[in-house]
Amino acid sequence: MNLLSKRVSFSLGWLAVAVVMTSSGCSDDGAANEILTRKACLAEIASRYRSFHQQHGTSPPSQEAFVEFLSKEAARDEAETNRSGETLLRLLAGDFIVLYGGNLSDDPSADAKYILSFEAGVPGSGGYVAYGDGNVQHVTAKVYAETATIPMP
C-alpha cells in the first residue's frame, strides 16, 4: 500500500469515527444543557429553602408550604428568569427530593456538609445533590449513603 492510500484510509477512518460520534450524541449540547438545568434547579431549591428559613424563622415544613413559597417567587421572578418556574415544575414532577423541616444554621457554611436536596435517582444510582450551603455536586450512590443529611428537629 503506498503512502497516499494509507493517508486516504486513515482519513476515512477518522471521518467514520466523527460520523458515529455525531450521530450517537457525543457532540450534542442537549445533554450538557440538561445537566446544567438540573444543577441550577438544585441550587435554586437550596437558595429558596434558605430564603424560606430566613423569612419564616423555620425551614419549610412540607412540600405544600415550599411549593406555595416557590410559586410566589416564580411569579415575582417571571420577568427576570424562568428558573423558579422550571424548578417548581421539576419539583412537582418528582425529579427532586427535598428534606423538609431541617435545622439550618444562620451561617450557610455550617451546613456545607449536609445534603439538603437531591435528584430522585441519587440513592440508587448517584446523581446531583445540593448541600445546605447551596453547593451542588455529583455524588455516587455510595457517597450519598455515607453523607449526612440536614439535621431534623
C-alpha positions in Angstrom: 0.0 0.0 0.0 1.5 3.3 -1.0 1.6 6.4 1.2 -1.3 8.1 -0.5 -3.5 5.0 0.1 -2.5 4.9 3.7 -3.4 8.6 4.2 -6.8 8.1 2.5 -7.6 5.1 4.6 -6.5 6.9 7.8 -8.6 10.0 6.9 -11.7 7.8 6.0 -11.3 6.0 9.3 -11.4 9.3 11.3 -14.3 10.5 9.2 -16.2 7.4 10.1 -15.4 7.9 13.8 -16.6 11.5 13.6 -19.9 10.5 11.9 -20.5 7.8 14.6 -19.7 10.3 17.4 -22.0 12.9 15.9 -24.9 10.5 15.3 -24.6 9.0 18.8 -24.9 12.3 20.5 -21.3 12.9 21.6 -21.4 16.4 20.2 -25.0 17.0 21.5 -25.3 20.1 23.6 -28.8 19.0 24.8 -27.4 16.6 27.3 -25.0 19.2 28.7 -27.8 21.7 28.9 -30.0 19.3 30.8 -27.2 18.7 33.3 -26.8 22.5 33.8 -30.5 22.9 34.2 -30.7 20.1 36.8 -27.8 21.6 38.7 -29.4 25.1 38.5 -32.7 23.8 39.8 -31.0 22.1 42.8 -29.1 25.3 43.5 -32.4 27.2 43.3 -34.1 24.8 45.7 -31.2 25.3 48.3 -31.4 29.1 47.9 -35.2 29.3 48.2 -35.1 26.8 51.1 -32.7 29.2 52.9 -34.9 32.2 51.9 -37.9 30.5 53.4 -36.0 29.9 56.6 -34.8 33.5 56.8 -38.3 34.9 56.1 -40.3 32.5 58.4 -37.7 31.7 61.1 -38.1 28.0 60.3 -37.5 25.7 57.3 -40.3 24.7 55.0 -42.3 22.1 56.9 -43.8 20.4 53.9 -43.8 20.2 50.1 -47.0 22.1 50.1 -45.6 25.1 52.0 -42.4 25.1 49.9 -44.4 24.9 46.6 -46.5 27.8 47.7 -43.4 29.8 48.5 -41.7 28.8 45.3 -44.8 29.7 43.3 -44.8 33.2 44.7 -41.1 33.5 44.0 -41.6 32.2 40.4 -44.4 34.8 39.8 -42.3 37.6 41.1 -39.2 36.5 39.1 -41.1 35.8 35.9 -39.8 39.0 34.2 -36.2 38.2 35.1 -35.9 34.4 34.6 -37.9 31.3 34.3 -35.6 29.3 36.6 -38.1 29.3 39.6 -40.8 28.1 37.3 -38.7 25.3 35.9 -37.6 24.3 39.4 -41.2 24.3 40.5 -42.3 22.1 37.6 -39.5 19.6 38.2 -40.1 19.5 41.9 -43.8 18.7 41.4 -42.9 16.1 38.8 -40.9 14.3 41.5 -37.5 14.9 39.9 -36.1 16.2 43.2 -36.4 15.2 46.8 -36.2 17.9 49.4 -35.7 17.3 53.1 -38.3 19.4 54.6 -38.2 20.8 58.2 -34.4 20.6 58.5 -32.5 22.6 61.1 -30.5 25.2 59.2 -27.7 27.2 60.8 -27.7 31.0 60.4 -24.3 30.6 58.8 -24.6 28.7 55.4 -21.1 27.4 55.6 -22.0 25.4 58.8 -24.5 23.4 56.6 -21.9 22.7 53.9 -21.5 19.0 54.9 -25.3 18.2 54.9 -27.4 17.1 52.0 -30.5 19.3 51.7 -32.0 18.1 48.4 -31.1 15.7 45.6 -32.2 14.1 42.3 -34.8 11.4 42.9 -32.4 8.7 41.5 -29.5 9.5 43.7 -30.0 6.8 46.4 -29.9 4.1 43.8 -27.6 5.2 41.1 -26.0 8.5 42.1 -26.5 12.0 40.7 -26.6 15.6 41.8 -27.2 16.7 45.4 -27.5 20.2 46.9 -25.8 20.8 50.2 -27.1 23.1 52.9 -24.7 25.9 51.8 -26.2 25.8 48.3 -23.2 23.9 46.7 -24.3 21.4 44.1 -22.1 18.3 43.4 -22.4 15.0 41.6 -22.1 12.0 44.0 -22.2 8.3 43.7 -24.9 6.3 45.5 -22.2 5.1 47.9 -21.1 8.6 48.8 -24.8 9.7 49.1 -25.4 6.8 51.6 -22.3 7.9 53.6 -23.1 11.6 53.7 -25.2 13.2 56.5 -28.4 14.9 55.6 -29.6 18.1 57.1 -30.4 17.6 60.8 -34.0 17.3 61.8 -35.5 18.7 65.0 
